[in-house]
Amino acid sequence: PVEPEFKYVGNMHGNEVLGRELLLQLSEFLCEEDRRGHERITRLIHNTRIHIMPSMNPDGYEVAAKQGPDTNGYLTGRNNANGVDLNRNFPDLNTLMYYSGEISGPNHHIPLPDNWKSQVEPETLAVIQWISSYNFVLSANLHGGAVVANYPYDKSQDQRIRSHRRAVNTPTPDDKLFQKLAKTYSYAHGWMHRGWNCGDYFADGITNGASWYSLSKGMQDFNYLYTNCFEITLELSCNKFPPEEDLERQWMANREALVAFMEEVHQGIKGVVSDENNNGIAGAVISVQGISHDITSGDMGDYFRLLLPGTYTVTASAEGYQPQTVTTTVGPAAPSLVHFQLKQDVVRKPPERKASGTRTNNKALQKKIVPRATRRRGTRR
């Protein structure tokens, strides 16, 4: 407990191969530096559970690799073996959030549709089961075709705006935190922070996803809306399939950024939510006043809430227990340790009386919503 889970995912688009190569090299680098006793790397490894998936789309990669870097088409190998773009294949939880009746719905731990398994590819299913098995805190998804750190939301609330270049900034409740996470990578990168790359300009080398162009059913938004994980998307090279001789230069440009971003998992607050007998309470809700996005505790009652430096009022609550609220100050160097011990709620509430037509449950909402067709734009992300 209280050791955060971090993940890197590469090669989601099979022809975007730099992320795959960088994550293989990063794995070797971490092992070698730990063996050498490198203090920074050893501390990171011992205090973090690091998960690395070099290739989410091995079938697409094989198609792209047969073409090689010289004759590879811009889309060759992008999709999986079934011809599906995996970054347009996750359950569309944004729609449930944006169009839940007349008001916006919840933006955290949104339930999946009943038939979601029949709507996703094997790779997507495997990833959803993976991220449901661990209490991931921070993540990055490595792509190619641009050089920029992209953060959620990826999908604009107003889908009538379809222009690839029309700015439609769609921030999450954690927008300032996401900007800081993205800048951590862009400024540690060799040139991402300069802004001018691949014919595009992004101030500080970062962008809100929907402000760049709206993307539906992406993995980045899914992480934020379904799990506790804060994920950004890293576009790392103009050339999706760089030649071998360029890999060393790319590794040197990304090495510090890859490590620095992993270290960002150690900020904010963390602790354990337990009962009066010191038993961890799984699924306890951690709410931060002023930020309308909650996270939950893991199987052992441990929780991790990424936050910028500042003073916060935080509440832990769980069914059958009295909520507890504390005020804590977060510094810039390390997470603040804040434990909650909840007392059992002995007051028995009368059973709820069902009122017909007063509430819309998630299943009814999903039947009500008709997904709007979106035109496929661009080939990035």
C-alpha positions as MATLAB code, in Angstrom:
seq = 'PVEPEFKYVGNMHGNEVLGRELLLQLSEFLCEEDRRGHERITRLIHNTRIHIMPSMNPDGYEVAAKQGPDTNGYLTGRNNANGVDLNRNFPDLNTLMYYSGEISGPNHHIPLPDNWKSQVEPETLAVIQWISSYNFVLSANLHGGAVVANYPYDKSQDQRIRSHRRAVNTPTPDDKLFQKLAKTYSYAHGWMHRGWNCGDYFADGITNGASWYSLSKGMQDFNYLYTNCFEITLELSCNKFPPEEDLERQWMANREALVAFMEEVHQGIKGVVSDENNNGIAGAVISVQGISHDITSGDMGDYFRLLLPGTYTVTASAEGYQPQTVTTTVGPAAPSLVHFQLKQDVVRKPPERKASGTRTNNKALQKKIVPRATRRRGTRR';
ca = [
       0.000    0.000    0.000;
       0.856    3.716   -0.530;
       3.166    2.801   -3.405;
       1.619    4.317   -6.562;
       1.073    2.439   -9.809;
       2.432    4.055  -12.995;
       2.159    2.901  -16.606;
       3.555    3.662  -20.053;
       1.791    2.351  -23.174;
       3.412    2.443  -26.603;
       2.688    1.477  -30.204;
      -1.095    1.779  -29.935;
      -0.940    2.670  -33.607;
       1.226   -0.061  -35.098;
       3.103    2.217  -37.502;
       4.070    4.711  -34.786;
       7.112    2.806  -33.660;
       9.263    5.286  -31.745;
       7.280    4.819  -28.519;
       7.805    1.057  -28.755;
      11.568    1.442  -29.154;
      11.828    4.056  -26.397;
       9.950    1.899  -23.886;
      12.144   -1.117  -24.629;
      15.196    1.074  -24.141;
      13.714    2.621  -20.981;
      13.185   -0.826  -19.471;
      16.812   -1.711  -20.055;
      17.971    1.684  -18.801;
      16.061    1.373  -15.514;
      17.481   -2.097  -14.860;
      21.057   -1.072  -15.667;
      20.953    2.120  -13.601;
      19.423    0.302  -10.638;
      22.171   -2.310  -10.856;
      24.751    0.476  -10.837;
      23.165    1.984   -7.730;
      22.060    5.224   -9.414;
      20.365    6.963   -6.466;
      17.610    8.700   -8.432;
      16.615    5.635  -10.454;
      16.866    3.281   -7.483;
      14.615    5.562   -5.425;
      12.095    5.750   -8.280;
      12.006    1.966   -8.711;
      11.737    1.231   -4.992;
       8.945    3.776   -4.430;
       6.879    3.145   -7.570;
       5.244    0.182   -9.264;
       6.200    0.763  -12.896;
       4.237   -1.002  -15.640;
       5.514   -0.828  -19.237;
       3.609   -2.029  -22.304;
       5.908   -1.453  -25.310;
       3.323   -2.499  -27.898;
      -0.462   -2.389  -27.605;
      -0.827   -3.230  -31.309;
       1.736   -5.896  -32.275;
      -0.263   -6.969  -35.356;
      -0.255   -3.455  -36.765;
       3.442   -3.163  -35.997;
       4.204   -6.308  -37.993;
       2.415   -4.844  -41.020;
       4.332   -1.565  -40.695;
       7.668   -3.310  -40.066;
       7.361   -5.327  -43.291;
       7.232   -2.030  -45.172;
      10.168   -0.599  -43.248;
      10.985    3.087  -42.679;
      11.739    3.919  -46.315;
       8.499    2.795  -47.986;
       6.120    2.937  -45.032;
       2.846    4.682  -45.802;
       1.430    7.192  -43.347;
      -1.402    4.813  -42.425;
       0.188    1.412  -43.130;
      -0.127   -0.663  -39.949;
      -1.951    2.031  -37.999;
      -4.957   -0.202  -37.246;
      -5.061   -3.653  -35.701;
      -5.532   -6.919  -37.631;
      -9.267   -6.225  -37.895;
      -8.681   -2.817  -39.430;
      -9.788   -0.933  -36.307;
      -8.128    2.186  -34.889;
      -7.636    1.249  -31.235;
      -7.626    4.890  -30.154;
     -11.194    5.213  -31.416;
     -12.359    1.973  -29.826;
     -12.883    2.596  -26.092;
     -16.399    3.018  -24.636;
     -17.577    6.592  -25.194;
     -17.952    7.811  -21.626;
     -17.644   11.465  -22.686;
     -21.074   11.260  -24.289;
     -22.604    9.977  -21.050;
     -20.970   12.868  -19.212;
     -21.862   15.598  -21.709;
     -25.397   14.574  -22.649;
     -26.940   13.116  -19.514;
     -30.297   14.831  -19.750;
     -30.310   18.583  -19.261;
     -27.245   18.706  -17.004;
     -23.716   17.374  -17.159;
     -23.306   13.941  -15.655;
     -20.573   12.629  -13.354;
     -17.006   12.895  -14.606;
     -15.453   10.076  -12.621;
     -15.952    6.301  -12.407;
     -18.712    6.319  -15.004;
     -20.147    2.777  -15.381;
     -19.554    0.959  -18.641;
     -22.453    0.128  -20.979;
     -23.856   -3.373  -20.520;
     -22.770   -4.488  -23.995;
     -19.353   -2.849  -24.010;
     -17.370   -6.077  -24.461;
     -19.049   -6.754  -27.787;
     -18.109   -3.286  -29.038;
     -14.349   -3.361  -28.467;
     -11.387   -5.124  -30.032;
      -9.354   -7.835  -28.229;
      -6.513   -5.378  -27.565;
      -8.912   -2.801  -26.122;
     -10.614   -5.425  -23.966;
      -7.247   -6.595  -22.621;
      -6.199   -3.037  -21.745;
      -9.499   -2.258  -20.011;
      -9.180   -5.431  -17.931;
      -5.558   -4.504  -17.165;
      -6.303   -0.959  -15.999;
      -9.234   -2.297  -13.969;
      -6.900   -4.696  -12.137;
      -4.532   -2.039  -10.779;
      -5.118    1.278   -9.070;
      -3.121    3.267  -11.636;
      -2.395    6.861  -10.689;
      -0.526    8.319  -13.660;
       0.026    7.209  -17.238;
       1.262    8.267  -20.673;
       0.403    6.904  -24.085;
       3.225    7.236  -26.658;
       2.359    8.145  -30.256;
       4.002    9.683  -33.315;
       3.209   12.068  -36.168;
       3.698   15.296  -34.189;
       5.801   16.570  -31.279;
       3.554   17.715  -28.426;
       2.250   16.631  -25.007;
      -1.529   16.329  -25.249;
      -3.866   16.277  -22.250;
      -7.645   15.681  -21.779;
     -10.315   16.152  -22.648;
      -9.752   14.829  -26.149;
     -13.438   15.044  -27.052;
     -15.195   18.374  -27.365;
     -18.606   18.756  -25.810;
     -19.894   20.491  -28.933;
     -19.524   17.925  -31.711;
     -20.990   20.351  -34.225;
     -17.529   21.930  -34.406;
     -15.648   19.709  -36.810;
     -12.847   21.891  -38.118;
      -9.447   20.287  -37.539;
      -7.917   23.650  -36.624;
     -10.835   25.301  -34.810;
      -9.831   25.844  -31.176;
     -12.376   24.294  -28.806;
     -10.576   24.081  -25.487;
     -12.336   21.437  -23.362;
     -10.686   21.335  -19.927;
     -11.147   18.787  -17.171;
     -11.654   19.859  -13.542;
      -7.923   19.081  -13.169;
      -6.869   21.294  -16.085;
      -4.064   23.157  -14.290;
      -2.630   19.884  -13.006;
      -2.754   18.328  -16.477;
      -0.970   21.353  -17.935;
       1.758   20.962  -15.329;
       2.115   17.250  -16.105;
       2.361   17.963  -19.833;
       4.929   20.711  -19.297;
       7.000   18.388  -17.147;
       7.502   16.215  -20.215;
       7.777   18.953  -22.827;
      10.417   20.962  -20.940;
      12.467   17.881  -20.065;
      12.378   16.857  -23.738;
      15.119   17.960  -26.086;
      12.961   20.272  -28.208;
       9.245   19.659  -27.594;
       8.923   22.780  -25.411;
      10.066   25.070  -28.231;
       6.619   24.801  -29.774;
       7.496   24.789  -33.479;
       7.616   21.161  -34.639;
       6.430   19.292  -37.734;
       4.924   22.469  -39.182;
       2.689   23.004  -36.127;
       3.033   25.396  -33.209;
       1.966   24.549  -29.661;
       2.860   27.007  -26.894;
       5.174   25.304  -24.382;
       4.887   22.147  -26.483;
       1.544   21.175  -24.935;
      -2.107   21.203  -26.019;
      -5.555   20.371  -24.779;
      -6.723   17.487  -26.955;
     -10.064   18.946  -28.055;
      -8.380   22.288  -28.678;
      -6.219   20.512  -31.266;
      -9.058   18.425  -32.713;
     -11.906   16.476  -31.181;
     -11.336   12.740  -30.802;
     -14.030   10.288  -29.737;
     -13.560    6.985  -27.860;
      -9.896    7.621  -27.062;
      -7.918    5.876  -24.339;
      -6.805    9.106  -22.655;
     -10.299   10.346  -21.735;
     -11.378    6.799  -20.854;
      -8.686    6.568  -18.167;
      -9.820    9.816  -16.554;
     -13.547    9.064  -16.718;
     -13.487    5.386  -15.724;
     -10.500    4.975  -13.383;
      -8.356    6.931  -10.942;
      -5.646    7.313  -13.578;
      -4.539   10.635  -15.050;
      -3.243    9.967  -18.564;
      -1.678   12.204  -21.197;
      -0.750   11.411  -24.801;
       2.810   12.043  -25.971;
       3.405   12.736  -29.658;
       7.132   12.144  -30.003;
       8.260   12.401  -33.620;
       7.289   13.950  -36.935;
       8.319   10.713  -38.624;
       6.115    7.864  -37.460;
       8.685    5.225  -38.452;
      12.107    6.845  -37.960;
      15.169    5.070  -39.372;
      17.463    3.129  -37.062;
      20.206    5.744  -37.204;
      17.847    8.303  -35.658;
      16.957    6.217  -32.595;
      19.925    7.220  -30.439;
      19.195   10.932  -30.939;
      15.537   10.332  -30.078;
      16.461    8.344  -26.970;
      18.709   11.126  -25.706;
      15.931   13.659  -26.345;
      13.343   11.619  -24.411;
      15.328    9.867  -21.681;
      15.154   12.629  -19.066;
      11.527   13.390  -19.944;
      10.474    9.750  -19.518;
      12.056    9.617  -16.058;
      10.844   13.071  -14.970;
       7.262   12.247  -15.935;
       7.338    9.031  -13.902;
       8.467   11.057  -10.880;
       5.308   13.172  -11.182;
       3.330   10.281   -9.696;
       4.821   11.353   -6.359;
       2.914   14.579   -5.746;
      -0.315   15.609   -4.074;
      -1.621   13.524   -1.190;
      -1.711    9.826   -0.420;
      -2.649    7.613    2.483;
      -4.948    4.870    3.728;
      -8.651    4.954    4.467;
      -9.385    2.500    7.277;
     -12.063    1.650    9.803;
     -11.758    1.870   13.580;
     -10.028   -1.530   13.624;
      -7.402   -0.356   11.108;
      -8.853   -2.457    8.305;
      -8.491   -0.810    4.920;
     -11.719    0.324    3.257;
     -11.772   -0.352   -0.473;
     -13.730    1.957   -2.742;
     -13.804    4.898   -0.343;
     -14.381    8.178   -2.168;
     -11.794   10.948   -1.848;
     -13.218   14.387   -2.670;
     -11.258   17.627   -2.884;
     -13.201   20.820   -2.288;
     -13.196   23.005   -5.392;
     -12.237   20.177   -7.807;
     -15.258   18.252   -9.078;
     -13.463   14.988   -9.809;
     -13.241   12.258   -7.182;
     -10.942    9.277   -6.871;
     -11.394    6.065   -4.875;
      -9.255    3.944   -2.585;
      -7.758    0.652   -3.740;
      -8.272   -2.870   -2.457;
      -6.181   -2.227    0.672;
      -7.736    1.157    1.358;
      -4.785    3.086   -0.021;
      -5.426    6.125   -2.211;
      -3.423    8.618   -4.277;
      -4.707   12.042   -5.293;
      -2.462   14.070   -7.606;
      -2.600   17.761   -6.703;
      -0.634   20.932   -7.329;
       1.070   22.620   -4.346;
      -1.459   24.413   -2.150;
      -3.855   23.996    0.759;
      -6.845   21.716    0.268;
      -9.922   20.537    2.141;
     -10.264   16.795    1.556;
     -13.097   14.446    2.508;
     -13.085   10.650    2.660;
     -16.430    8.872    2.630;
     -17.657    5.301    2.335;
     -21.014    3.604    2.558;
     -21.832    2.695    6.141;
     -19.297    5.112    7.633;
     -19.301    8.699    8.793;
     -17.300   10.923    6.399;
     -14.150   12.596    7.634;
     -12.809   15.951    6.422;
      -9.300   17.340    6.894;
      -7.349   20.363    5.662;
      -3.862   19.679    4.393;
      -1.068   21.548    2.636;
       0.680   20.047   -0.378;
       4.290   20.994   -1.031;
       6.265   20.833   -4.288;
       8.717   18.106   -3.323;
       6.792   15.033   -2.169;
       3.214   13.892   -1.503;
       1.649   14.707    1.851;
       0.667   11.660    3.879;
      -2.973   11.956    4.946;
      -4.666    8.962    6.557;
      -8.391    8.682    7.251;
      -9.975    6.518    9.944;
     -13.724    6.389    9.464;
     -16.185    5.617   12.214;
     -19.032    3.273   11.485;
     -22.338    5.021   10.939;
     -24.612    3.509   13.574;
     -27.625    5.542   12.525;
     -29.782    3.317   10.382;
     -31.295    5.152    7.492;
     -34.844    4.256    6.476;
     -35.007    2.314    3.218;
     -35.214    4.512    0.163;
     -38.581    4.702   -1.476;
     -38.421    4.437   -5.228;
     -40.000    7.404   -6.942;
     -41.089    6.702  -10.463;
     -39.582    8.997  -13.062;
     -37.425   11.028  -10.664;
     -34.049    9.508  -11.505;
     -32.384    8.386  -14.691;
     -30.046    5.478  -14.118;
     -27.026    4.847  -16.289;
     -28.669    2.025  -18.276;
     -31.624    4.199  -19.175;
     -29.287    7.019  -20.086;
     -27.295    4.825  -22.434;
     -30.471    3.800  -24.248;
     -31.515    7.418  -24.490;
     -28.297    8.674  -25.993;
     -27.792    8.181  -29.694;
     -24.077    8.512  -30.516;
     -23.466   11.194  -33.064;
     -21.461   10.205  -36.116;
     -18.061   11.839  -36.188;
     -15.990   12.311  -39.279;
     -12.510   10.873  -38.984;
      -9.980   13.663  -39.076;
      -6.252   13.551  -39.086;
      -4.049   10.555  -38.506;
      -2.438   11.532  -35.235;
      -3.140   10.343  -31.739;
];
